[in-house]
Amino acid sequence: MITPYVAPIRGGITSFVAGLGRGLRRLGLDVHIVAREGSTSEAVEVLGGSPRHFVGAAAAVVAKIRPDFIHAHAHWYALRAALKSRSRSTRRVVFTFHTSWQTSNRVARRSLRRMLLQCDRVTFPSRFLKDEMKMGLPRDLVDVVPPGTEEQVVSPEAVNTLREISIEAGWSRTIGVVSKFEWPEKVRGFRLLLQALRDPRLSEVGVVVAGGGSLLPAVQEEVLRLGLERRIRFLGDVADPRALYTACHVYCHSSFQEGLSLALLEAMRAGAPIVSLKLPFVQEALQDRTHALLVEPTPAALADGINLLLSDQTLASTLAKHARDRACTEFDWNGIAGRFLSSYGVER
């Protein structure tokens, strides 16, 4: 696999590639990962350099491996490296989009489309993202394969540490948020939550946020401007945010920028009660009042949803159980890895 990032760089791409790699290995595949940023480890080689330099360097590394399949992720330079390293031994090249890629540069868009047409399969994490991208690709070239989740043991100490934040702050309940603030649409969604917190019914509720990003300082300034600094705790980048899903009373997903959020799927798997904006890509994973509360993207509707889950424990527990069951059956990395085998042209 060729990817922009691996650990300790955090985010959905890193988690996706790591989870898929583990799933493919459990199915008996030998998986090598070549990344531009992160740390080299067993079966992972990090090359660094500019995107253009990475193309040639990654292609040289992959050519030595002589893989049967090359799976590139997320960024144009990973795709270009995959195509450049294709050899006679390479049976298929697959590219996976992770989030929306929009540009007003027609030359760049045409260049991307030309590269995509050289792939054997192009996958999207959601039907919504596939339709939104409007790349005009042949139907038999495109597939929708969502991210997956895994069962993880969460440290009780990590959960208790997060719960102590709420106790020390004097909050009655805690909302959990996992977000990487690199895109304006994620910031817009978080601002919606900040406005919802001004509802009097949520006056004793606090928010714990896991995730960093270049736009985080602007978000923190907004919190100060609204006078909410006592009710928001930013953890920054954390190695594993899964303890937060267990520690919080409600997990809130208010991002407008996703293909299909891996953090949302992990919250489902962890059994957290979820309130989310009612957006097309969310509705591919969650049904309103079956797996979660899906609300209109307004501060009032979001406040109503949060308040309902906090005040109705029976409803919260029922939705959380159904969401977990769905994550275990529909969004498990073992099954998702099997679906990617089809993209690689492998019969199970």
C-alpha positions in Angstrom: 0.0 0.0 0.0 1.2 3.5 -0.8 -0.1 6.2 1.6 0.5 9.8 2.6 0.7 8.9 6.4 1.3 6.3 8.9 1.6 6.5 12.7 2.5 8.6 14.6 0.7 11.0 12.2 -2.9 10.8 13.3 -6.1 10.8 11.4 -8.5 8.8 9.4 -6.1 7.9 6.6 -3.5 6.5 9.1 -6.2 4.5 10.9 -7.8 3.2 7.7 -4.5 2.0 6.2 -3.4 0.4 9.5 -6.8 -1.4 10.0 -7.0 -2.6 6.4 -3.4 -3.8 6.6 -4.2 -5.9 9.7 -7.3 -7.3 8.1 -5.5 -8.3 4.9 -2.8 -10.0 6.9 -5.4 -12.0 8.8 -6.6 -13.2 5.4 -3.1 -14.4 4.6 -1.7 -11.5 2.5 1.8 -10.2 2.8 1.3 -6.4 3.2 4.0 -3.8 2.8 3.3 -0.1 3.4 5.2 2.8 1.9 4.4 6.2 3.3 5.6 9.8 2.9 5.2 10.8 6.6 5.3 8.9 9.9 7.7 6.4 11.4 9.3 3.4 9.8 8.5 0.1 11.5 8.1 -3.6 10.5 6.7 -3.8 7.0 6.4 0.0 6.9 8.9 2.2 5.1 8.7 6.0 5.4 10.4 8.1 2.8 9.8 11.7 3.6 10.5 14.4 1.0 8.2 16.6 -1.0 5.2 15.1 -2.8 6.9 15.1 -6.1 10.1 13.6 -4.7 8.0 10.9 -3.0 6.5 9.8 -6.3 9.9 8.6 -7.6 11.2 7.3 -4.3 8.1 5.3 -3.6 7.9 3.9 -7.1 11.5 2.7 -6.7 10.8 1.0 -3.4 7.6 -0.7 -4.6 9.4 -1.9 -7.8 11.8 -3.8 -5.7 9.0 -5.4 -3.7 7.4 -6.6 -7.0 3.8 -6.8 -5.5 0.9 -8.5 -7.0 -1.4 -5.6 -6.1 -0.7 -1.9 -5.4 -3.3 0.0 -3.3 -2.8 3.7 -3.2 -4.6 6.0 -0.8 -6.0 9.5 -0.6 -3.5 11.8 -2.3 -2.5 12.3 -6.0 1.1 11.6 -5.3 0.4 8.2 -3.8 -1.6 7.3 -6.9 1.1 8.6 -9.3 3.7 6.5 -7.4 1.4 3.4 -7.7 1.0 3.9 -11.5 4.7 4.6 -12.0 5.7 1.4 -10.1 3.3 -0.9 -12.0 5.3 -3.7 -13.5 4.6 -7.0 -15.3 4.1 -8.7 -12.0 1.5 -6.2 -10.9 -2.0 -7.6 -11.5 -4.1 -4.6 -10.3 -3.7 -1.0 -9.1 -6.4 0.2 -6.8 -6.9 3.8 -5.5 -9.1 4.8 -2.6 -10.5 8.3 -2.0 -10.9 9.1 1.7 -12.6 12.4 1.7 -13.9 15.0 -0.8 -11.3 16.3 -3.3 -12.5 19.6 -4.9 -10.5 22.0 -7.0 -11.3 24.8 -9.4 -8.1 24.0 -11.3 -9.4 22.2 -14.5 -5.9 21.0 -15.4 -5.4 19.3 -12.0 -8.8 17.7 -12.3 -8.2 16.4 -15.8 -4.8 15.1 -14.7 -6.4 13.3 -11.7 -9.0 11.7 -14.0 -6.4 10.5 -16.4 -4.6 8.8 -13.6 -7.8 7.3 -12.2 -8.6 5.8 -15.6 -5.3 3.9 -15.5 -6.4 2.1 -12.3 -8.1 -1.2 -12.2 -10.5 -0.1 -9.4 -11.3 3.2 -7.7 -13.1 3.0 -4.4 -15.0 5.5 -2.3 -15.9 5.2 1.4 -19.5 6.2 0.7 -22.0 6.4 -2.1 -22.4 10.1 -1.3 -18.7 10.8 -1.9 -18.7 8.8 -5.1 -21.6 10.9 -6.5 -20.2 14.2 -5.1 -16.9 13.8 -6.8 -18.5 13.6 -10.3 -15.3 12.2 -11.9 -17.2 10.6 -14.8 -15.6 7.3 -14.3 -16.9 4.1 -15.9 -19.3 2.2 -13.6 -17.3 -1.0 -13.7 -14.2 0.9 -12.5 -15.8 2.2 -9.3 -16.8 0.6 -6.1 -18.0 1.8 -2.7 -16.1 0.1 0.3 -16.5 1.8 3.7 -13.9 1.9 6.5 -13.9 -0.8 9.1 -13.6 -1.1 12.8 -12.0 -3.6 15.2 -12.7 -4.8 18.7 -10.2 -3.1 21.1 -9.5 -3.4 24.7 -9.7 0.0 26.3 -7.6 0.7 29.4 -9.8 1.4 32.5 -7.2 3.8 33.6 -7.5 5.8 30.4 -11.3 5.9 30.8 -11.1 7.0 34.4 -8.6 9.8 33.6 -11.0 11.2 31.1 -13.9 10.9 33.5 -11.9 12.8 36.1 -11.7 15.7 33.7 -15.5 16.0 34.0 -15.5 15.6 37.8 -12.8 18.3 38.3 -14.7 20.7 35.9 -17.9 20.2 37.7 -19.8 18.9 34.7 -22.9 16.7 35.1 -22.4 15.0 31.7 -19.8 14.8 29.0 -20.0 15.0 25.3 -17.2 13.4 23.3 -15.8 14.7 20.0 -13.0 13.2 17.9 -12.0 15.5 15.0 -8.9 16.6 13.1 -9.3 20.3 12.4 -7.7 20.5 9.0 -10.8 21.4 6.9 -13.1 24.4 7.2 -16.2 22.1 7.0 -15.1 20.3 10.2 -14.6 23.6 11.9 -18.1 24.7 10.8 -19.6 21.6 12.3 -17.9 22.1 15.6 -19.0 25.7 15.7 -22.6 24.4 15.4 -21.9 22.4 18.6 -20.6 25.4 20.4 -23.8 27.3 19.6 -25.8 24.3 20.8 -24.0 24.4 24.1 -25.6 27.8 24.9 -28.9 26.1 25.3 -29.9 26.4 29.0 -30.7 22.7 29.3 -27.0 21.9 28.6 -25.5 24.5 31.0 -23.9 21.8 33.1 -22.6 19.7 30.2 -19.0 19.8 29.0 -17.1 18.6 25.9 -13.9 16.7 25.6 -12.3 17.0 22.2 -9.6 14.6 20.9 -7.7 15.8 17.8 -5.4 18.5 16.5 -4.9 20.1 13.2 -3.8 23.4 11.7 -7.2 25.1 12.3 -7.4 24.1 16.0 -6.0 27.5 17.2 -8.9 29.2 15.4 -11.3 26.9 17.1 -9.9 27.6 20.5 -10.1 31.3 19.9 -13.8 30.8 19.0 -14.3 29.0 22.3 -12.8 31.9 24.2 -14.8 34.5 22.3 -18.0 32.6 23.2 -17.0 32.3 26.9 -17.1 28.5 26.8 -13.5 27.8 27.9 -14.7 26.2 31.2 -16.9 23.8 29.3 -14.5 22.6 26.6 -11.3 20.5 27.1 -9.0 20.0 24.2 -6.8 17.0 24.5 -4.9 17.6 21.2 -3.7 14.7 19.2 -4.0 11.5 21.2 -2.5 8.1 20.2 -5.8 6.3 20.7 -9.1 8.2 21.2 -11.1 5.1 21.8 -11.2 5.6 25.6 -13.2 8.8 25.0 -16.0 6.8 23.3 -16.3 4.8 26.5 -15.9 7.8 28.9 -18.4 10.2 27.3 -22.2 10.1 27.9 -22.9 11.1 24.3 -20.7 11.1 21.2 -21.4 14.1 18.9 -20.6 14.0 15.2 -21.2 17.4 13.7 -18.7 17.5 10.8 -19.8 18.5 7.3 -16.6 17.2 5.8 -16.4 13.4 5.5 -16.5 10.5 3.1 -17.6 8.2 5.9 -16.1 9.1 9.3 -13.9 6.4 10.8 -14.3 8.1 14.2 -18.1 7.8 13.9 -17.8 4.1 13.1 -15.4 3.6 16.0 -17.9 5.3 18.3 -20.6 2.9 17.1 -18.3 -0.1 17.7 -17.5 1.2 21.2 -21.2 1.4 22.1 -21.4 5.1 22.6 -24.8 6.8 22.3 -24.5 9.0 19.2 -26.1 12.2 18.0 -25.1 13.3 14.5 -26.1 15.8 11.9 -28.6 14.3 9.4 -26.3 14.2 6.4 -26.3 11.8 3.4 -23.0 10.1 4.2 -24.0 9.7 7.9 -27.3 8.1 6.8 -25.3 5.4 4.9 -24.1 4.1 8.3 -26.9 5.1 10.8 -30.6 5.1 10.7 -32.4 7.8 12.8 -33.8 6.4 16.1 -32.5 3.0 15.2 -28.8 3.5 15.7 -28.5 7.1 16.6 -30.3 10.4 16.8 -29.9 12.2 13.5 -30.8 15.9 13.6 -31.0 18.8 11.3 -27.8 20.9 11.1 -29.0 23.7 13.3 -27.9 24.6 16.9 -31.4 24.2 18.2 -31.9 20.7 16.7 -28.4 19.6 17.9 -29.2 20.8 21.4 -32.5 18.9 21.4 -30.8 15.7 20.3 -28.1 15.9 22.9 -30.6 16.8 25.6 -32.8 13.8 24.7 -30.0 11.3 24.8 -28.7 12.7 28.1 -32.2 12.6 29.7 -33.5 9.3 28.3 -31.0 6.5 29.4 -33.2 3.8 28.0 -33.2 5.3 24.5 -29.5 6.1 24.7 -28.7 2.5 25.6 -31.0 1.0 23.0 -29.5 3.1 20.2 -26.0 2.4 21.3 -26.6 -1.4 21.3 -28.1 -1.3 17.8 -25.2 0.9 16.5 -22.6 -1.5 18.0 -24.3 -4.5 16.5 -24.3 -2.8 13.1 -20.6 -1.8 13.4 -19.7 -5.4 14.3 -21.5 -6.9 11.3 -21.3 -4.3 8.6 -18.2 -2.4 9.4 -15.7 -4.9 10.7 -12.2 -4.9 9.2 -12.2 -8.6 8.5 -15.3 -8.2 6.2 -14.1 -5.0 4.7 -10.7 -6.5 3.9 -12.5 -9.3 2.2 -14.3 -6.8 0.1 -11.0 -5.2 -0.9 -9.8 -8.6 -2.1 -12.6 -8.4 -4.7 -11.1 -5.0 -5.8 -7.7 -6.7 -6.1 -9.4 -9.4 -8.3 -8.8 -12.2 -5.7 -11.5 -14.8 -5.3 -11.9 -16.0 -1.7 
